[in-house]
Amino acid sequence: MATIRPRGNVSPRSNNISVLSDRYELRDQLGAGGMAEVFLGKDRVLGRTVAVKTLLAQYGGDPHFIERFRLEAQHAAALNHPNIVSVYDTGSDDGTHYIVMEYVEGKTLRDIIREEGPLLPERVAEIGADVCAGLAFAHSHGIVHRDIKPANIMVTTAGGVKVADFGIARAVSGDTVTQTAMVLGTAQYFSPEQAQSAPVDARSDIYSLGVVLYEMLTRQVPFTGSSPVAIAYKHVKEAPVLPSRLNPDVPPALEAIVMKAMAKNPDNRYQSAQEMREDLMRALHGRPVQATPVLSDQTGMISPLSDETVVLERGGRTVVRQEYAPERRRRRTGWILLAFIILAILGVAAWAILGLTTGPKFTTVPNVSGMTTAAAITTLNKAGLNPILDDPVPNPTVPAGQVIATIPGAGTKIQKGKAVHITWSRGQQTVSVPIVTGETREQATAALAKVGLKVGKVTFQNSDTVKAGLVI
């Protein structure tokens, strides 16, 4: 359990609970990002459980970040939809800027992919359709999310899906995305437009959702690299490996939807989230989809030449004429059959040879613990693996920015190209010292231990107001 350090009117409520604006109690920390922390909270006025997002202290004096934080709440508060996390309130309490949101009991899609991936195609289509519904509503209000990724998609315990954290959303305008987007967004889910700092619209979210569907189906993102710039370049220039190459269970219809959503040119994608949702529902119910199926390879069977010639006579009447005598047709058919037999033999031989030399290649996960995240990504890339940088976690012993561990762990033998998740440190977690005045030594020790603190040197003093054995 962790709390934020009380500042100004953020007063301690109990041993490990802080209160904002005398209304919102902050309890367990639910998560942390590069800009804010999210806490489980309670609204004293309405008596309901909420999630409270607080801007990190280092950004409290930065007008740019404060304005972004305020706009996030303003945009999200206008969106009332079952597939979007609701925003209830926003405020600032003597230097602590916060947003009060709907508390969603469940897991992030990122955690679900990590624990269960690849997901069943039916589940992928269902989740994708629900995300499309939320995006379609936001887009109809002139808001582009700009940061669609598994960490921003919640799946409730009842199976519902909600899009969260319109962290870099803003009203659609003709402005271009600045280079700041390269830092604020997640490069693995960038659209080519975001990668090039070009104007974006709703179709940018459709591309990012295509990447999310790709990851749900394969447990891998389509593009990785040693830096956001390197990954962004691939989004612009490189074609992704077909999902069915990584997971043979991916149906052609769902693959077609993913590849259409991930088209480099926005004009070749779905033109709205609703259009994409309709195709996902068709795939879910076994109906033909609008997306063009993707060929699994570049070759195909050559159709036998017809022995008939089609002639268009005057007046537009079509006549079919026999070109070859029966005996000549038989000779020709014989040669074609012989050619196919030879090709089949050569194909089998090639498969046998290649099968012995191009089977799955394995490597050992290198030990990157203690490295910086950049060095770890480079090391894993050199080993032929697919590094995925997870959100940082508090750690009292590993310096901020360094790797704690990987999943799978160092020394594990895995197939090349597989994903390796990097757990890295955000440094020592700051906690508020609980108020233990008037408690017994045992009670005080327990309260300190609850927030990860230990009792240091104990001194005894006389007091006219505090009973013996209690903390002064």
N, C-alpha and C positions, 0 to 999 in steps of 0.2 A: 504494500500500500504506500502511496506517496501523496504529498500535498504540495501546493505551491507555497512559496515563502510569502507570508502576509506583508502587504505594503499599504500604507495609508488606511483607507476604510475597509480593507480586506482583513477582517478581524478573525482571530481564532475562535471557533465555536466550541471545540472540545479538544481532546488530546491530539487528534490528527484530522480535524475537519476545519477548513477555512470557509469564510462566507463572503460573497460578493454582494455589494449594495444592500446588505442586510436582508437578502432574499434567497440567493442561490448558494446552497451548501455544496462544497466540492469534496468528493471522497476519493474513490479509487481512480488512478490514472488509467485511461483506456487505450491511449496511444499518443504518439508524438511524431511530428514531422519536422521539416526544416524551418518552419515558420511559427508553429503553434503546438500546444499540447491540448489533449482532449481528456476531460475528467467525467466520471460518473457523478451526477449531482442530483439535488432535490430542490424543487421549487417550493419554498415555505408557504407562499400565498395560495397556490393551487394544490399543493400537496402531491405533486406528481414527480416521477423520476424523469430526469432530463440528462442530456449530454451538454457539457459546457466546454467550449473551445476558448482557450486563452492565448493571446499573443505572447510569444517568448519575450522575456525581459529585455534581451539585447536589442529588440526592435521597438521597444516602447517609446524611445525618443526619436525614432525615424519617421518623419511625416509621410514619406512615401509608403512605407509598410502599413502604417496606421490607416491611410486612405484606402489602400488595397483591402485591408481587413474590413473596413466599414462598407466598402462597395460589395464585397462578397456577401455580407449579411443582407444588404439592401436588395441585391439581385435575387438571392435565394428566398427571401421572405415573400417575394411576389409569386412564388411557385407553389401552388397547393395541388398536389397530385399524389395518388397512392404509390407511384413508383419513384417518388422523389422524397428525400429526407426533409422534413419540415423545419423551418426556422421560426422560433417563437419570439425571440427578443434579442436585443443587442445593447451594449452599453460600455461605459468606461468608468472605472472606479479608482480615482486617484492614481492613474498610471497603469492600471490593469485593464486592458481592452479585452472584451469577451463577446461571444455569441452563444446564445442558448438555443439548443436544437432538440428535436425529437430523439429520444433514446431508442435505438433499434437493437433488440435482443437477437443476436445471431452471430454470423461470421462474415468477414470480408471474403469476396470472391478470390482474392489472392491466397488466403489461408486454405480455402476449399480446394483450389487447384494444387497447392503444395501438398495437401494431405490426401487428395483423392484422384488427382489428374492422371491421365487424360479422362475427361468426363464423357459420359455417354452422349451420343449425338442428340438424342431426344432432349436431354437436360440442357445441352448447349443451346438448342433452338428455343426452348422455353425461356431460359434466362435472357438470351439475346432479344427475344420478342418483348419481354418486359422492360428491358433497358431502352429499347426503341420507343416504347410507349412514353416513358418518362422524358426522353430526349425530344420526341415530337411535340410534347406539351411545352417544354422549355423553348424550343425553336419557334413555336407559334407566338411566344411572348418576346421574341427578338433576342434571346439569350443563347449563346454558344458556350458549352461547358469548357472546352479547351484542355481538359485534363482527364479524359476518360481512360481509366486503367482499372485492373482488378481491385486495387486497394481502395478505390472510390466507389465500389459497387458492393452493397450489403445484401446478404441473403438471410432472411429472418428464420427463426426456428420453425415457423409455420410454412416456410417455403416461398414467401414473398420476396420480391426483388426491389431494392431502392437505390437510386443514384444519389451519392453524397458528395459533399465538398466541392461546391462551385468556386474553388479557390482562385482560379485565374479567369473566371467567367466575367464577361462584361457585355453590355448591350452591343448588338451588331452595328458596326459603323464602317466607314471607308478607311479607317486608320489601319496601318500595317502593324504587325506584331514586331516589337522591338527585340533586340538580342536578349533582353531579360527573359523572354520565354524559353530560351535555351537552358536557363538555370531553373526556372520555376516549374516547367513541365517535366515530364518523364520521357526521355528521348526514345525509349523503346516503343512508345505508343504515339510518337509524333506523326502528324500527317506531313506529306511532302511540303505543303504550304507553310506549315509552322517551321519546318526545318530550314526553309529558305527565307523566313521572315516576310512572307508574302501575305496579302490580305486573305482572311479566312472567313468561311461561312459555315452553315450547319453541316455541310458535307465533310468538313474536317473532323467533326465528331463521328461521322459515319465511318471514315477511314480508321480512326482509333478504335472504334467498336469492332471493326473487322479484325484488327490485331488481337483484341481481347478474345474474340471467338476462335481465332487461330490458336491462341495459347490454351484455351479450354480444351480444344480438340487434340492438341499435341503435347501439352505441358512444356512447350517451348515458345519463346517469342521469335518472330521471323528474322529479326536482325539484332546482332550484338556487336560490340566493339569496345575499344579501350577508353573511349571518351564519348560524351554526348555528340560532339561534332562528327566523329567517325560513324556513329550509328545514324545520325541524321543524313549523312551522305548516302548511306545504303538505302534509306527510305526514298530518297530522290532518284537514285540511279540503278539500284539492283532489283532483280525480280526475286520474290521469296520462293523457297522450296515449297512445292505443293503439299498441303497438309496430309494428303493420302500417302505421300512418300514416307512420312514420319509415323503415320498411324493408318494402317490399311483398312481400319473399320470406319473411316470417314466416308459417309455417303456422297456420291457425286453431286447431288442437289445442294447439300450443305457446303461442300467445297466450292461450288459455283457461286454461292452467296458470299462466302468469305472473300473470294478472289475479286468479285465485282466490287465489294465494299472497299477493298484495298487497291483499287485502280490508282495509278499515279496521277492521272488526269481527273480532276473532280467531275468533269462532264461525263466520264465513263462510269462513275459510281452511281449508286442509288441517289436520286435527286432529293429525297426526303427520308427521314427516319420512319415515317409511316409506310412508305413504299417498301423499305427494307423489312419492316415488321410483317407486312402482308406476305412477302416471299418466305420469311421464316415460318409463318403459320402454314403456308402451302407445304413446305418441306416437312413440317411436323405431322401433317395429316396425309402425307403420301401423295400430294397432288403435284403436277408439273410446276416448276418455278420459272420465273421470268428471266433469271440470270442464265447466261449461256454456259452450258457445261464445259469444263476444262478438259482437254485431251491429256491423258496420262503420259503419252509419249508423242514423238513427232512422226512416227511412221504408222502406216495402216495397210490393210490388205488391199491389193490392187484388184479392182473388179475386172472380170474377164471381158475382153472386147466382144461387142455384139457382132453377130454375123449378118445383121440387118442394117441397111442404110435408110435413113429417114430423109425423104425428099419433100420439099414444100412446093406444090404445084401452083399454077396460077389460080387466083381466087382464094388462096389460103388453105386448100384441102391438103391434108397430110396423107402421103402414101408410103407404105413400107414395102421395100423391094428386097428380095433375096439376092445376096451378092455372091455367095459361094455355093458350089455344088456340094452335095452331101459328103462325098469322099474327101473333098478338100477340107471340109469342116472337121472331119474326123482326124485327118492328119494334123491340122492346126490344134485341135483339142489335145491330141497326144503330146505335142511339143510343150504345150502349156502345162500339162500334168507333170511331164518330166522335169520342167523347170521348177515347179513348186516342190517336187520331191527333193531335188538337189538343194534348194534353198532351205528346206526343213532340216536336211542332214547337216548343212553348214551351221544353221541356227543352233541345233542341239550341241554340236561340237563347240561352238563359241560359248554357249552357256556353261558347258562342262569346264572349259578352260578358265573362263572368267570367274566361275563359282569358286574355283580353288584359289584364285588370287585376289578377288575383290570382296571377300566376305567381311563381316563386321569387324572393325578395328577397335581395340580396347586400349585404354591408357590408365594410369594411376593418378588419382587426384593428388596434386602436390600440396605440401604444407605451406599455407600462406598466412597462418596465424602470426600476428605481430606486424605484418606488412601494412602499409597504407592501402586504402581501397584501390587507388590507381595502380599500384604495383601488383596487387593481388589479381586484378582484372587482366593485366598484361601477362602475368604468369599463367593463369588459367587459359587464356587465349592461345598462348604458345603450346600448351599441352593439348590443344585441339578440343577444348571444352567450351561450354556456353555459360559464362558467368552472369549471374543475376544478383544485383545489389539490393538487398532487402533494407527496410527502414532501420535506422540505428537504434540501439537499445542502451539503457544506462548500464555502466559497469565501473565499479570502484577501482579496479586494478589495471584495466587496459586503457591507455590514453585515447582521447577522442580522435576519431578518424582512422584508427587501426582495427585490423580484423581480429575478431574473437575466435571464430570457427567457421567451418563450411558444412553444408549438407548436400551430398554425402561428405563424410569426414575425410581428412587426409589419409592417404594410403589405400583408400577404397578403389578397387578396379572397376571401371565403368566404360561403357561404349563411348567412343569419341563423338563429339557433337551434343552430348547430353548436358542438361542444365546442372549447374552447381550454384546453390544459393549461398551468398556471403552474408554472415552476421557480423556487424561491426559496431564499434563502441561510440557512444555520444558523450562518454566521460562520466565523471561522478555525478550522480543524481542529487540535486539540492532538495533538502526537506526542511520543514519548519520544526523547531524544537518544541515538543508538547509542553503544555503548562502542567507542572506536577506539584505546585505549591499546595501544602496541606495534605498531601498523600503520604502513605507509609513508604518506607524504602522499597518494599516488595512491589507495591503498586507503581511507584515511579520507575523502577527497573523494567517492569513489564511494559509500561507505556513507551519508554525509550526504545526497547527492543522491537516493538511493533512497527516503528518507522526506520528500523535498521541502525539504531544508535546503541552504543555501549556505555555503561556507567564508568566514569573515570575515577579520579581521586575523591573520596568522601571525607568531608570535614564536619565536625560537630561544633555548634555554637549555642550559647544560652539565649533564651527568648522569653519575654514576658507575655507574648501574645500567641505563640504557637506551642501546642502541646509537645511533650517529649516524644521522640520517635517519628515525628512528622517532618516533611521537607519544608524548609524555610524559603 
